[in-house]
Every structure is written in C-alpha cells, then in structure tokens.
Amino acid sequence: MNKRNTQQRRHSIISILNDQGEVSVDELSTRFETSEVTIRKDLAALEKTGLLLRRYGGAVAIPDEVTQQFTAKIAPNKLSIAETAAELINDHNRIIIDSGSTTSGLIQQLNSKRGLLVMTNSLQLANAIHELENEPTLLMTGGTWDPHSESFQGQVAEQVLRSYNFDQLFIGADGIDLERGTTTFNELTGLSKVMAEVSREVIVMLESDKVGRRIPNLELPWSKVSVLVTDDRLAAEAVESITNHGVRVILARHVS
C-alpha cells in the first residue's frame, strides 16, 4: 500500500467529516474507489489518533465541546513564549508536546518545520497538528482521559511512550519551586515523568509570574529539565538560581 496515498485519503476523510459531521463506510468506499475493509482500517487509525469517533457503519466528528478549549485565543504572552521555544526545534526532530495552554501555542509554529514526528496526549492538540500543511507524523499516547488536565494519562499512556525515543519534550507547569523544580496542582505526574525519561531534552514553558509558586506536587526535578523558556519579566535573581541548577534560561519578549 502506498503510504502517501493512504495519508492523503485519511486527510480527505477528515475534511469530508468536518464538512458533513458524519460519514459512512459505504460512501467513502465508493468515493475513494477502495474496499470497505480499507476504509474501516482508515477510520480505526483516525479514531486511535483522536481525530474522529467511530459508530456502526461509519464515523462522526469529535464533538465541539472536546475541541473548543484549543480554539480559544492564546494569550499574547504565551504565544511569544511558544514562538521562542519553537526556535529550538529542528527539521526531522521527534518531539512530545504535553497538553496545556502555553504548549498549544507551539502548534502553528510547526508549519515552518519539515519531517517532524509529534506525539501528544491532548485531543485538542492532535486535531490542530493534523490540520498543519506540512503534515507531521502524528502519534497519540492513548490512555485514560483525565478531565482535570484535559489529557490522556495512566499506565497505558506510559507504556506507549516507553516504546519510543524523542529529541525534545515541550511541557508547561503550574509553578516553579526555585529549589526543587516544576510543580503542578494535578496529582497525576507519572506521565510527565515518563515523557521526560524518554526525551533527550526537556523544555519547560511558562510565564514568569508562575516562578516562585510553591505548589505541593513536584512534577519534574531540576535534574530532569534542560531549558526553561519564559518571558523577560523574570527577576535576575531567579534566572541565576535556576541557571545554578544547570538549566538554560531563555527569555522571550513579554507581550501584554
């Protein structure tokens, strides 16, 4: 089977689904002049990556309430941080993008990159990545849906991640403890730790006003963090403290 033709057909299926809201196996089989078995395989693959929901005889689009969070406007300062972080990505890199409002700003920056492989645990990010013109290879962790973080978590997701090696992980944080590392309100930190384990470089993205928050749940210790990308309102003392932990600090221009 020609891989390119398969990708083109699956991209077309999503376009049809977005226009119609639902599709049938019979309709797609006729349109693409291929077997119903092939179409069912397409739908199964697209459902696995979170791009549609299968039903008897066909598939329906992901409900708006699942994807609406990503379509909300990204705050200018978060977008500035994302643009700066994206400069660290080279063509053909294998990257993980964790769920989050700051990391979501990375997606449109990826259009200037070529040959990327991108894994995410977020349905919203997966749908946005799928729409990119440069068509990066898209992977999803799968796992158990966590409504608090709007992402997939759990042992299944961790097992999937351990099957790969990545160049970079892009991850946000609820806070920074200058002594310990990144912190979070979410008690589910297992997947974040595995993401860091399987990535050569860990890039944390957050706004400077979150630095100094001593939230109880430690997510990633400084020993696991390679780079912190934040805005240029971060105090010089904090930059020095973080740098002393062996972490490179990159300051993006603050945008109100």
C-alpha positions in Angstrom: 0.0 0.0 0.0 1.3 3.4 -0.9 1.9 5.3 2.4 1.4 8.7 0.7 -1.9 7.7 -0.9 -3.1 6.4 2.5 -2.2 9.7 4.2 -3.9 11.7 1.5 -7.0 9.6 1.7 -7.2 9.8 5.5 -6.7 13.6 5.3 -9.5 13.8 2.8 -11.7 11.7 5.1 -11.2 14.2 7.9 -12.0 17.1 5.6 -15.3 15.4 4.5 -16.1 14.7 8.1 -15.6 18.3 9.1 -17.9 19.4 6.3 -20.7 16.8 6.8 -20.4 15.9 10.5 -20.6 12.2 9.7 -19.6 9.7 7.1 -20.4 6.1 6.2 -18.1 3.3 5.2 -20.1 2.7 2.0 -20.0 6.3 1.0 -16.2 6.5 1.5 -15.6 3.2 -0.2 -17.4 4.5 -3.3 -15.8 7.9 -3.3 -12.2 6.6 -3.0 -12.8 3.5 -5.1 -11.4 1.2 -2.5 -12.7 -1.6 -0.3 -14.8 -1.2 2.8 -12.1 -3.1 4.7 -9.5 -0.4 3.8 -11.9 2.3 4.8 -12.6 0.6 8.2 -8.8 0.5 8.7 -8.6 4.2 7.9 -11.4 5.0 10.4 -9.8 2.8 13.1 -6.4 4.6 12.6 -8.0 8.0 12.7 -10.0 7.2 15.8 -6.8 5.9 17.5 -5.2 9.3 17.0 -8.3 11.1 18.4 -9.5 12.6 15.1 -13.0 11.1 14.9 -15.4 8.7 16.7 -16.4 5.5 15.0 -20.0 4.4 15.0 -21.8 1.5 13.4 -21.3 1.8 9.6 -19.2 4.9 9.7 -17.9 7.7 11.9 -18.8 11.1 13.4 -16.8 14.2 14.1 -15.3 14.9 17.5 -17.9 16.9 19.5 -17.2 20.7 19.7 -17.0 20.6 23.5 -14.0 18.3 23.3 -12.1 20.6 20.9 -13.3 24.1 21.9 -10.6 24.7 24.5 -7.8 24.7 21.9 -9.7 27.1 19.6 -9.8 29.7 22.3 -7.4 32.6 21.6 -4.0 32.0 23.1 -2.8 34.9 25.3 -0.2 37.1 23.6 2.5 36.5 26.2 2.0 32.7 26.0 2.2 32.9 22.2 5.5 34.9 22.5 6.9 32.2 24.7 5.8 29.5 22.3 7.4 31.3 19.3 10.7 31.5 21.2 10.5 27.8 22.2 9.8 26.7 18.7 13.2 28.1 17.6 14.7 25.1 19.4 13.0 22.6 17.1 15.0 21.4 14.1 13.6 19.7 10.9 13.1 16.0 11.4 13.0 16.2 15.2 10.9 13.7 17.2 9.1 15.7 19.8 6.4 15.4 22.5 4.0 18.3 23.2 2.2 17.9 26.5 -1.3 19.3 27.0 -1.6 22.9 28.2 -2.5 26.4 27.1 1.1 27.6 26.7 2.3 24.5 24.8 -0.7 24.8 22.5 0.9 28.0 21.1 3.6 25.8 19.6 1.3 24.2 17.0 1.2 26.9 14.4 4.9 27.4 14.7 5.5 23.8 13.5 4.4 24.7 9.9 7.9 26.0 9.2 9.5 22.7 10.2 9.9 19.6 8.0 9.8 15.9 8.7 8.6 16.2 12.3 7.3 13.3 14.3 5.0 14.7 17.1 3.4 12.8 20.0 0.8 14.4 22.2 -1.6 13.3 25.0 -4.2 16.0 24.0 -7.1 15.6 21.7 -7.2 19.3 21.0 -3.5 19.4 20.0 -3.8 16.3 17.9 -6.6 17.8 15.9 -4.6 21.0 15.4 -1.5 19.1 14.4 -3.5 17.1 11.9 -4.5 20.3 10.1 -1.0 21.6 9.6 0.0 22.0 6.0 3.4 20.3 6.4 1.7 17.1 7.7 4.0 15.9 10.5 3.7 12.3 11.6 1.2 12.4 14.4 1.2 9.9 17.4 -1.1 9.9 20.5 -0.4 8.3 23.8 -3.9 6.9 24.3 -4.7 6.0 27.9 -7.3 7.2 30.4 -9.0 10.6 29.9 -8.3 13.0 32.8 -10.9 15.8 32.8 -8.8 17.9 35.2 -5.8 18.2 32.8 -7.9 17.7 29.6 -5.5 15.0 28.5 -4.8 11.2 28.5 -2.9 9.8 31.5 -2.3 6.5 33.1 -0.3 3.3 32.6 -1.4 2.7 29.0 -0.1 6.1 28.0 3.2 5.5 29.9 3.7 2.1 28.2 3.1 3.7 24.7 5.7 6.4 25.5 8.3 3.9 26.6 8.1 2.4 23.1 9.8 5.5 21.6 12.7 7.8 22.0 12.3 11.6 21.4 14.6 14.5 20.9 12.5 17.0 22.8 9.7 17.3 25.3 7.8 20.6 25.5 5.8 20.8 28.7 4.2 23.5 30.8 3.9 23.9 34.6 1.5 25.4 37.2 4.5 26.7 39.1 8.3 26.8 39.7 9.8 26.0 43.0 13.3 27.6 42.7 14.8 24.9 44.9 13.0 21.8 43.7 11.8 22.2 40.1 8.4 22.4 38.3 5.2 21.9 40.3 1.6 21.2 39.5 -1.9 21.2 41.0 -2.5 17.8 39.3 -1.7 14.8 41.4 -1.2 12.7 38.2 2.5 13.3 37.5 3.5 9.8 36.3 3.1 10.5 32.6 5.1 13.8 32.8 8.0 11.9 34.4 7.9 9.2 31.7 7.8 11.9 29.0 11.0 13.4 30.5 12.7 10.0 30.7 12.2 9.2 27.0 13.3 12.7 25.8 16.9 13.8 25.2 16.0 17.4 26.1 13.2 18.7 28.3 11.9 22.3 27.6 9.6 23.8 30.2 7.4 26.7 29.0 5.6 29.1 31.4 5.0 32.7 32.2 7.4 34.4 34.7 4.6 35.1 37.2 4.4 31.4 37.9 8.1 31.3 39.1 8.2 31.1 42.9 4.9 29.3 43.3 5.4 26.5 45.9 2.7 24.1 44.9 2.9 20.8 46.8 3.1 18.4 43.9 6.6 18.3 42.4 6.3 17.3 38.7 9.9 17.4 37.4 13.0 18.0 39.5 15.7 20.3 38.1 17.8 17.3 37.2 15.3 16.4 34.5 14.9 19.9 33.0 17.2 21.1 30.2 15.7 24.5 29.3 13.2 27.0 30.8 11.5 29.3 28.3 9.7 32.2 30.0 9.2 35.9 29.5 11.7 38.7 30.2 9.9 39.9 33.4 11.7 37.1 35.3 13.8 38.6 38.0 17.6 38.4 37.6 17.9 36.6 40.9 15.5 33.9 39.8 17.4 33.5 36.5 20.6 33.0 38.4 19.0 30.5 40.8 17.6 28.4 38.0 20.8 28.6 36.0 22.7 27.3 39.0 20.7 24.1 38.8 22.2 23.5 35.3 19.1 24.7 33.4 19.4 27.1 30.4 17.0 30.0 30.7 15.7 31.7 27.6 13.7 34.9 27.9 11.0 35.8 25.4 9.7 39.3 25.0 6.8 39.9 27.3 3.6 40.9 25.4 0.6 42.2 27.2 
